[in-house]
Amino acid sequence: MLASALKPKGTLLTSSYDLVPFSVTGVNFVTAWTKQGFLSSLGNSLLVTLTAVVASILVGLLAAVALSRLRFRGRKSFLMLMLVAQLAPFEALLIPMFLMMRDLQLYEHLSSLILVYFAVTLPFCAWTLRGFVNGIPVELEEAAMVDGCGRWGAFQKVTLPLLGPGLVATSVFAFITAWNEFLFAKVLIRSQDRETLPVFLSGFQTAFGTDWGGAMAASVLFTVPALVFFLVVQRKMVAGVTAGAVKG
C-alpha cells in the first residue's frame, strides 16, 4: 500500500510489480490530503471512535468487576447473553439499528454511530475485562479492606492499577473495530461533511475510474491514527503484572 502510494500514476497499473519503486512521488499524498472532506472525515472518525471506545471501556469495566466479584441470581445467564451478543453477525443488526436511529431522530447524526459502536464494542469489552479481573487475586482487595480501605478504595488503589494491561489491550481491539467500520457509517450518515474516513476512502472510485494512487495514499494516512494509538499504549500491553503479588 505504501509502495503504491509513492509510485507515479503511470506506473501503478503495470504487469510487473516492484515493492520498492524506482521513481518516488508525493503527489498522491498531496491529492489525498487536499481532497475535499478529508480533514472533516478524519475529525469525525476520531470523535466517533474515541467517544465510543471510552464509553465502552468505562461501562465494560464496571460490568466486568460486578460479574467477576459479585454473586447474584442470573449471573451465568447474563454471561451467556453477552457471549451470544458477540456471536451475532454485524450485518444482521443493520436494519434494526437503522429503524431505531430513525425513530430516535438520530439519522444523519454522528451520535447514531457513537451509539452503534458503543453497543457493538461493549459486550467484547465487558467479557474481556472480566477475564483480566478474574486474574487478579481477590486477596489483594481483601488485604486493602483490612487495612482500612472501603470496597471502592480497594478497587481504585489495588485492582484498577493492575488492570492497566487489560484496559490497554481491550481498548486497542475496540478502537480498531470502531475505526474500520464502514457499513453503518455508510448507511446512517449521508452528508459528506459528517462522513467518516472509511466512507471517504470510497470516494476515490467514480464513474470515470478509480484514483488508485490517491486511494493508496489516503489508506496509508487512514492507518496512521490507529498505529499512533497502538504505539502510545503498547508499553502497557504486558501480561503477568500480578505474578508474584501474593506469596503462596
Buried (B, 14 or more C-beta within 10 A) or exposed (E): EEEBBBBEBEBBEEEEEEEEBEEEBEBBBEBBBEBEBBEBBBEBBBBBBBBBBBBBBEBBBEBBBBBBBEEEEEEEEBBEEBEEBBEEEEEEBBEEBBEBBEEEEBBEBBEBBBBBBBBBBBBBBBBBBBEBBEBBBBEBBEBBBEEEBEEEBBBEBBBBEBBBBBBBBBBBBBBBBBBBBEBBBBBBBEEEEBBBBBBBBEBBEEEEEEBBBBBBBBBBBBEEBBEEBBEEBEEBEEEEBBEEEEEE
